[in-house]
């Protein structure tokens, strides 16, 4: 699936994606920031060292840019600037959010 529209609502801190199958999904900025798929953020999440200090994450949106025809890059103010959120990854997050809501 591919998006037909993407809206970043900074006041609500929600990214809304309309998909070509007709459904719409809302992604909270906090979730997108916490689950950033970049290598640095993945390393921090997967580090087993309990004494390692994890840098605070910012969920304040700086910018969103297209990455080819398969993803968007989200840059966070004061935080990660390298997350590439593919359409497949956003679908996985949607499934994850649905399970949280059950």
Protein Blocks (a to p, Z undefined) as FASTA:
>chain_A
ZZfbdcddfknopacdddfkopacdddfklmmmmocbfklmmmmmpmbfkbccddddfbd
fbdcdehjlbccdddehiafkbccdfklmmmmmmmmmmmmZZ
